[in-house]
Amino acid sequence: MFDTAIAGSLPKPAWLAETEKLWPKWKSEGAELAQAKLDATLLWIKAQEDAGLDVIGDGEMSRQHFVHGFLEQVEGIDFEHKVEMGIRNDRYKAMVPQVVAALRLKGRVHAAEARFLRAHTTRKIKFTLPGPMTIVDTVADKFYGDRVALAFAFAELLNQEALALQADGVDIVQFDEPAFNVYMADAADWGVKALERAAQGLTCTTAVHICYGYGIKANVDWKNTLGAEWRQYELVLPALAASCIDQVSLESIHSHVPAELMALLEGKDVMVGVIDVASDQIETAEEVADTIGRALQFVPRDRLIPCTNCGLAPMSRAVAEAKLAALAAGAALARQRYGAG
C-alpha cells in the first residue's frame, strides 16, 4: 500500500552538467559523457533506494530535456536550424527544432540507460517518455501541417520505443503530458487517443503524468493566474478514465486542484503529488501523510501512489534528496495511520 515513486527527473550532478537549470549544458562529450551519464544514474538509483522509494527511475540523467532527449534519435527533425516558439500556449519562449521530413526512429533511444537501470536495482523500475501532444507543442512543424497527424506520427515512434523498453525489463512506462493541462479540449479529444496509440500493445503498467510544469518562474507565474481553483483536470480525466492507461499522475500538495477531481479517475491508479517541486521547503512526514489522507477520500487505498508533483530537475541536489526522504517517510506514516481496517 502507498508504493512511492518520483514523477521522473532529478537534478544532474555538477560534474555532469550545469546545475539547477532546465536546459543544462553537458560538462563533457563523447565516451566520457556517456559514462558520466551512467555514473549519475547509478548515484540516483542508490539515492532513491536509500530514501526508501518503492519504484525507481533513472532520473533522466541521460537527457538534457525530457522532450528533446527523445527527439535527438528521430529522423526528420532539424536541430541545426532551431527557431523561437511559444511553448504551452506562449507561456514561455524556447528555441525548438523543426520537423522537416517524415519521422522515423534512427534506432533505439533509451536502451543503454533502461538496461543499466534494470541491472542495478531489484525494485520495480519506471521509465519516462514525452507524450505525443507535448512533443507537438515543443517542436516547430514544417512538414505535416496538422497537429493531429503530427501527434500520431510521434505516437507510432513512442510506441516502438515503449515496446522495446518493456522488453528491456521496464515495469512501468510513463508518458509525460503537461500539455493536457493547457489544451484541455484537444487533450480530451485527440490527445488521449494519441496517447493510447503510444501505449498500444504494452502489457507492462502504463502511466501518464499530467502536471502544471516544473517549478520555474514561467510556470509559477502562470499558476498565479489560474484563480482559487485549478479545474483543468476536470476536462481530461474522464477521457483518461475511459482509456487503456493504468496510472495517472496529478499535482496535489500546495496546488489549488480540488481533491474531489481525483474521483473522476475511478478504476485507475492515481499517483498523487505529495511533494512540491516549486518550493525548496522540505515537506514533513506529517504534511505528506495529510495530503495522502485528503486524497483517500476519493482514491481507494490500494490505488494511491504517493509521488512528486512534477520532476525535480531544476532543484538543488541536496533539496531533492531531502524531498525524496520526506516522500518515503510520509508514505510510511500514512501506512501507520490508514493501514488498519
C-alpha positions in Angstrom: 0.0 0.0 0.0 1.2 3.5 -0.9 4.2 2.5 -3.0 6.2 5.6 -3.6 7.7 6.9 -6.9 9.0 10.1 -8.5 7.4 11.8 -11.5 10.6 11.5 -13.5 13.5 13.9 -13.5 16.1 14.5 -10.8 18.9 17.1 -10.5 22.0 16.5 -12.5 25.3 16.4 -10.5 27.6 19.4 -11.0 30.2 17.2 -12.6 27.7 16.0 -15.3 26.0 19.3 -16.3 25.1 22.8 -15.2 23.0 22.7 -12.0 19.6 24.0 -11.3 18.8 24.6 -14.9 16.0 23.2 -17.1 18.3 23.1 -20.2 21.7 22.4 -18.7 24.9 22.2 -20.8 26.9 19.0 -20.5 30.4 19.2 -18.9 32.0 16.6 -21.2 31.4 14.9 -24.5 31.8 11.6 -26.4 32.6 8.4 -24.4 33.4 10.5 -21.3 29.9 12.0 -21.3 28.2 8.6 -21.9 30.0 7.2 -18.9 29.2 10.2 -16.8 25.5 9.9 -17.6 25.5 6.3 -16.3 27.5 7.2 -13.3 24.9 9.9 -12.4 22.2 7.3 -13.0 23.8 4.9 -10.5 24.1 7.7 -8.0 20.4 8.5 -8.1 19.4 4.8 -8.1 21.2 4.4 -4.8 19.8 7.7 -3.5 16.2 6.6 -4.3 16.8 3.2 -2.7 18.4 4.8 0.4 15.4 7.2 0.7 13.1 4.2 0.7 11.3 4.6 -2.6 9.5 1.6 -4.0 9.6 2.4 -7.7 13.0 3.6 -9.1 13.6 5.8 -12.1 16.8 6.8 -13.9 16.2 10.5 -13.1 16.5 11.3 -16.8 20.3 11.7 -16.3 21.0 10.9 -19.9 18.6 13.6 -21.2 19.3 17.3 -21.5 15.5 17.9 -21.6 12.6 15.5 -21.2 11.3 16.0 -24.7 14.4 16.7 -26.7 16.2 13.6 -25.2 13.8 11.6 -27.3 13.8 13.8 -30.4 17.6 13.5 -30.8 17.1 10.0 -32.1 14.3 10.9 -34.6 15.0 11.3 -38.3 13.1 14.2 -40.0 13.9 16.7 -37.2 16.4 19.6 -37.9 18.3 20.5 -34.8 20.8 22.7 -36.7 18.2 25.4 -37.5 16.2 25.9 -34.4 13.5 28.6 -34.3 12.0 30.5 -31.4 8.5 29.4 -30.5 6.0 29.9 -27.7 5.6 26.8 -25.5 2.4 25.8 -23.7 0.2 28.4 -25.4 3.0 31.1 -25.3 3.6 30.7 -21.5 7.3 31.0 -22.3 9.6 31.1 -25.4 12.1 28.5 -26.3 14.4 27.6 -29.2 13.0 24.5 -30.7 14.0 22.1 -33.5 11.9 21.9 -36.7 10.1 18.9 -38.2 11.2 19.0 -41.9 10.5 15.4 -43.2 8.7 12.2 -42.4 9.5 11.0 -38.9 11.4 7.8 -38.2 13.5 6.5 -35.4 17.2 6.2 -36.1 17.3 3.2 -33.7 16.8 2.6 -30.0 16.5 5.8 -28.0 17.0 4.8 -24.3 18.3 1.2 -24.4 21.6 2.0 -22.6 20.0 3.8 -19.6 17.0 1.5 -19.3 19.1 -1.7 -19.3 21.5 0.0 -16.9 18.6 0.9 -14.6 17.3 -2.7 -14.7 20.7 -4.2 -14.0 21.3 -2.0 -10.9 18.1 -2.4 -8.8 15.9 -5.2 -7.9 12.9 -2.9 -7.2 10.3 -2.0 -9.8 11.5 0.4 -12.4 9.7 3.2 -14.2 10.9 4.8 -17.4 9.5 8.1 -18.7 8.8 9.2 -22.3 7.3 12.5 -23.5 3.7 12.2 -24.6 2.7 12.9 -28.3 0.7 16.1 -27.6 3.5 17.6 -25.5 6.1 16.8 -28.2 3.9 18.5 -30.8 3.8 21.6 -28.5 7.6 21.5 -28.3 8.6 21.4 -32.0 8.0 23.7 -35.0 6.2 21.7 -37.7 7.3 22.5 -41.2 6.2 19.2 -42.8 3.0 17.6 -41.6 0.8 20.8 -41.4 -1.6 19.2 -39.0 -1.2 18.8 -35.2 -3.2 15.6 -35.0 -1.3 13.9 -37.8 2.0 15.0 -36.3 0.9 13.7 -32.8 0.1 10.3 -34.3 3.3 10.2 -36.2 5.2 10.7 -32.9 2.9 8.2 -31.1 4.0 5.5 -33.5 7.6 6.2 -32.7 7.0 6.4 -29.0 5.2 3.0 -29.2 8.2 1.4 -30.9 10.5 2.6 -28.1 7.9 1.8 -25.3 7.7 -1.8 -26.5 11.5 -2.1 -26.6 11.6 -0.6 -23.0 9.2 -3.3 -21.9 11.5 -5.9 -23.4 14.4 -4.3 -21.5 12.6 -5.2 -18.3 10.9 -1.9 -17.5 7.9 -2.4 -15.2 6.1 1.0 -15.8 6.3 3.1 -19.0 5.1 6.6 -18.3 4.2 9.3 -20.9 4.6 12.9 -19.7 1.8 15.2 -21.0 1.9 18.6 -19.3 0.2 19.9 -22.5 -3.0 18.2 -21.4 -3.5 21.0 -18.8 -3.2 23.7 -21.4 -5.1 22.4 -24.5 -7.8 20.7 -22.5 -10.5 20.2 -25.2 -7.9 18.8 -27.7 -6.5 16.6 -25.0 -9.8 15.0 -24.2 -10.4 14.6 -28.0 -7.3 13.5 -29.9 -4.7 13.9 -27.2 -5.8 10.8 -25.2 -6.3 8.9 -28.5 -2.7 9.7 -29.5 -1.5 8.6 -26.0 -3.3 5.3 -26.4 -1.6 4.8 -29.7 1.7 5.3 -28.0 0.8 2.7 -25.4 -0.6 0.2 -27.9 0.4 -3.4 -27.3 2.1 -2.8 -23.9 1.5 -5.4 -21.3 3.6 -3.7 -18.6 2.0 -1.0 -16.5 1.3 2.2 -18.4 1.1 5.7 -16.9 0.6 9.3 -17.8 1.9 12.3 -15.9 -0.1 15.5 -16.2 1.4 18.4 -14.2 1.3 22.1 -14.1 5.0 22.2 -15.0 8.4 22.4 -13.4 9.0 24.9 -10.6 10.4 27.5 -12.9 9.3 31.2 -12.9 7.2 31.0 -16.1 5.1 28.2 -14.6 4.8 29.7 -11.2 3.7 33.0 -12.7 1.1 31.1 -14.9 -0.3 29.2 -11.9 -0.8 32.6 -10.2 -3.3 33.5 -13.0 -5.4 30.4 -12.6 -7.5 31.6 -9.7 -8.6 29.9 -6.4 -9.4 26.6 -8.1 -7.5 24.8 -10.8 -10.0 22.7 -12.6 -8.1 21.8 -15.8 -8.1 18.1 -14.8 -11.9 18.1 -14.9 -11.9 18.1 -18.7 -9.4 15.4 -19.4 -9.7 13.0 -16.5 -13.0 11.4 -17.8 -11.3 10.6 -21.1 -8.4 9.1 -19.3 -10.7 7.1 -17.0 -12.2 5.5 -20.2 -8.7 4.9 -21.7 -6.3 1.9 -21.6 -3.8 3.8 -19.4 -3.3 2.2 -16.0 -1.9 5.1 -13.8 -2.4 8.9 -13.8 0.0 11.3 -12.1 -1.5 14.5 -10.7 -0.4 17.6 -8.7 -1.9 17.9 -5.2 0.2 19.4 -2.4 0.4 23.2 -2.4 -1.8 23.4 -5.5 -5.3 24.7 -6.0 -6.5 21.4 -7.6 -9.7 20.3 -5.9 -9.1 16.9 -4.4 -12.5 15.7 -5.4 -11.4 15.7 -9.1 -9.5 12.5 -8.3 -12.8 10.7 -8.1 -13.1 11.2 -11.9 -10.3 8.5 -12.2 -12.4 5.7 -10.9 -10.7 2.4 -11.8 -7.3 3.9 -12.3 -4.2 4.0 -10.0 -3.6 7.6 -9.0 -0.1 9.0 -8.5 -0.9 11.8 -6.0 1.6 14.6 -5.9 2.6 14.9 -2.3 5.9 16.7 -2.8 6.0 20.3 -4.1 8.6 20.9 -6.8 8.2 24.7 -6.8 9.5 25.2 -3.3 12.8 24.4 -1.6 10.9 24.0 1.7 11.1 20.3 2.7 7.8 18.7 3.5 7.4 17.0 6.8 6.2 13.4 7.0 3.0 14.7 8.6 2.4 17.0 5.7 2.9 14.2 3.2 0.6 11.9 5.2 -2.0 14.6 5.5 -2.0 15.0 1.7 -2.4 11.3 1.3 -5.3 11.4 3.8 -7.2 14.0 1.8 -6.7 12.0 -1.4 -8.0 8.9 0.3 -11.5 10.5 0.4 -11.6 10.0 -3.4 -9.0 7.3 -4.2 -9.0 3.7 -2.8 -6.0 2.9 -0.6 -4.8 0.1 -3.0 -4.8 2.6 -5.9 -3.0 5.5 -4.3 0.7 6.0 -5.2 2.4 8.9 -3.4 4.6 10.8 -5.9 6.2 14.2 -6.6 4.1 16.9 -8.2 6.5 17.0 -11.2 10.2 16.5 -11.9 12.9 17.7 -9.6 15.4 18.5 -12.3 15.8 22.3 -11.7 16.2 21.9 -7.9 19.5 21.6 -5.9 20.7 18.1 -5.3 20.5 18.5 -1.5 16.9 19.7 -1.6 15.9 16.9 -4.0 17.5 14.2 -1.7 15.7 15.7 1.3 12.3 15.7 -0.5 12.8 12.0 -1.6 13.3 11.1 2.1 10.2 13.1 3.0 8.2 11.3 0.4 9.2 7.9 1.8 8.7 9.0 5.4 5.3 10.4 4.7 4.1 7.3 3.0 5.4 5.2 5.9 3.4 7.4 8.3 0.3 7.2 6.1 0.6 3.3 6.2 0.5 3.6 10.0 -2.4 6.0 10.0 -4.6 4.4 7.3 -3.4 0.8 7.1 -5.8 -0.8 9.5 -9.4 -1.6 9.0 
